[in-house]
Each structure stands twice: as C-alpha cells, then as structure tokens.
C-alpha cells in the first residue's frame, strides 16, 4: 500500500513539474530567452527549472546529496533580487512557503528520508505552480514595465 501511494505521489510530482515548466515567466524576459516552443524563459527561471529537475532526478535515484544541494541552491535563489519581482503580501507569502518547502527537502534529504523529501518537493512544486498562476492573473496590474 505504501509503495503504491509513493508511486502515485511521484507520478503527481512529475506531472506537476512538467505542467509548471510549460510557461515560466516570473521575471521580465529578454529577447534571448525564447524556447523551442515559442514561450519565454528568463535566465533565473532557467536556473530554477534546472535545479528543480535535478531534485526530481535525485529523488528518483535516491541520491540524497543531489537532492539536498539542489534544494539548497533553490532556497538561495529565492533570496535573489530577481526572484522578488513584485512587492505584495501574497507574493511574499508564496516565497516564504516555497522557502519552507525547500528547507524541508534539504532536511529530509540530510536525514535520508525519501518520503518526506518527496512530499517537500511536492509542496515546493505546488508553491511554484500557485505563484506562477498568481503572476499570470495579476501580471499587468502588479508589474509596471518601463516605457521605452
């Protein structure tokens, strides 16, 4: 029963990760950030996505060092100025929730607790999806791009 639950959770994580990577636009893109599918991916988003993928790979291989180091990197990236593109309470709450989830992934990986690390990764991924949804809904009213 536990193995089946774990397999379902891991499948969910993979699907959420794939869905969240389809349209990542948290900070303003540059012309060089076009992806093959025509969407845009900023350098910071590219780093975040690569770290997230590496965590998933680490989880599937039970490579705890890979999981912990990439979760630490994501936690550190979340403090960069490029991460904090808007100053609203909702965005700050989303960032704090993401940071707590990343901390949980690190802690669980250090304890070699694959189930807890996976649940932390799911929580982290949900935060990403929720924040990106929030950004898409409120982008124009929240981010005032400089006029040229």
C-alpha positions as CSV (number, residue, x, y, z in Angstrom):
1,X,0.0,0.0,0.0
2,X,2.8,2.4,0.9
3,X,4.7,1.7,-2.3
4,X,1.6,2.3,-4.3
5,X,1.0,5.7,-2.5
6,X,4.6,6.6,-3.1
7,X,4.3,5.8,-6.8
8,X,1.2,7.9,-7.2
9,X,2.8,10.8,-5.4
10,X,5.9,10.6,-7.5
11,X,3.8,10.4,-10.7
12,X,2.0,13.5,-9.5
13,X,5.2,15.3,-8.9
14,X,6.5,14.6,-12.4
15,X,3.2,15.8,-13.9
16,X,3.1,19.0,-11.8
17,X,6.8,19.6,-12.7
18,X,6.1,19.2,-16.4
19,X,3.0,21.4,-16.3
20,X,4.7,24.1,-14.3
21,X,7.6,24.2,-16.8
22,X,5.4,24.9,-19.8
23,X,5.1,28.7,-19.3
24,X,7.5,30.0,-16.8
25,X,7.6,33.8,-16.8
26,X,8.1,35.2,-13.3
27,X,10.5,38.0,-14.3
28,X,10.6,40.0,-17.5
29,X,12.2,38.0,-20.3
30,X,15.0,39.2,-22.6
31,X,15.0,38.5,-26.4
32,X,17.5,35.6,-26.0
33,X,15.1,33.7,-23.8
34,X,12.9,32.1,-26.4
35,X,12.4,28.4,-26.0
36,X,11.7,25.9,-28.9
37,X,8.0,26.1,-28.2
38,X,8.0,29.9,-28.6
39,X,7.5,30.6,-24.9
40,X,9.9,32.7,-22.9
41,X,12.3,31.6,-20.2
42,X,14.4,34.1,-18.2
43,X,17.9,33.1,-17.0
44,X,16.7,33.0,-13.4
45,X,13.7,30.8,-14.4
46,X,16.1,28.6,-16.3
47,X,18.3,28.1,-13.2
48,X,15.2,27.4,-11.1
49,X,13.9,24.9,-13.5
50,X,17.3,23.1,-13.8
51,X,17.6,22.9,-10.0
52,X,14.0,21.6,-9.7
53,X,14.7,18.9,-12.4
54,X,17.9,17.9,-10.6
55,X,15.9,17.5,-7.3
56,X,13.4,15.2,-9.1
57,X,16.3,13.2,-10.6
58,X,17.9,12.9,-7.2
59,X,14.6,11.7,-5.6
60,X,14.1,9.0,-8.3
61,X,17.7,7.8,-7.8
62,X,17.7,8.3,-4.0
63,X,20.7,10.5,-4.4
64,X,20.3,12.5,-1.2
65,X,23.4,14.7,-1.8
66,X,21.9,15.8,-5.2
67,X,18.5,16.4,-3.6
68,X,19.9,18.5,-0.7
69,X,22.4,20.5,-2.8
70,X,19.9,21.5,-5.4
71,X,17.2,22.3,-2.8
72,X,19.8,24.5,-1.0
73,X,20.5,26.2,-4.3
74,X,16.8,26.9,-5.0
75,X,16.5,28.2,-1.4
76,X,19.4,30.6,-2.1
77,X,18.0,31.6,-5.4
78,X,14.7,32.6,-3.7
79,X,16.6,35.3,-1.8
80,X,18.0,36.9,-5.0
81,X,16.5,40.3,-6.1
82,X,15.5,38.8,-9.4
83,X,13.2,36.4,-7.6
84,X,11.3,39.2,-5.8
85,X,9.8,40.8,-8.9
86,X,6.8,42.3,-7.1
87,X,6.1,43.6,-3.6
88,X,2.8,42.2,-2.5
89,X,1.8,40.3,0.6
90,X,0.6,37.3,-1.5
91,X,3.9,37.1,-3.4
92,X,5.9,37.4,-0.1
93,X,3.7,34.6,1.4
94,X,4.3,32.4,-1.6
95,X,8.0,33.0,-1.4
96,X,8.2,32.2,2.3
97,X,6.1,29.0,1.7
98,X,8.5,28.0,-1.1
99,X,11.5,28.6,1.2
100,X,10.0,26.5,3.9
101,X,9.3,23.7,1.5
102,X,12.9,23.9,0.2
103,X,14.2,23.8,3.7
104,X,12.1,20.6,4.3
105,X,13.5,19.0,1.3
106,X,17.1,19.7,2.5
107,X,16.3,18.5,6.0
108,X,14.7,15.3,4.8
109,X,17.5,14.6,2.3
110,X,20.1,15.0,5.0
111,X,18.1,12.5,7.1
112,X,17.8,10.2,4.1
113,X,14.0,10.2,4.4
114,X,12.9,9.8,0.7
115,X,9.2,10.0,1.5
116,X,9.5,13.3,3.4
117,X,11.9,14.7,0.8
118,X,9.4,13.8,-1.9
119,X,6.5,15.4,0.0
120,X,8.6,18.5,0.4
121,X,9.3,18.5,-3.3
122,X,5.6,18.3,-4.0
123,X,5.0,21.2,-1.6
124,X,7.7,23.2,-3.3
125,X,6.3,22.4,-6.8
126,X,2.8,23.4,-5.7
127,X,4.2,26.7,-4.5
128,X,5.8,27.3,-7.9
129,X,2.6,26.5,-9.8
130,X,0.5,28.7,-7.4
131,X,2.8,31.6,-7.7
132,X,3.1,31.4,-11.5
133,X,-0.7,31.3,-11.6
134,X,-0.9,34.3,-9.4
135,X,1.6,36.1,-11.6
136,X,-0.2,35.4,-14.8
137,X,-3.5,36.5,-13.3
138,X,-2.1,39.8,-11.9
139,X,0.9,40.5,-14.1
140,X,-0.2,43.7,-15.8
141,X,-1.5,45.3,-12.6
142,X,1.5,44.2,-10.5
143,X,4.5,44.7,-12.8
144,X,4.8,48.1,-14.5
145,X,7.4,47.7,-17.2
146,X,9.3,50.9,-18.0
147,X,8.1,52.6,-21.1
148,X,10.5,52.9,-24.0
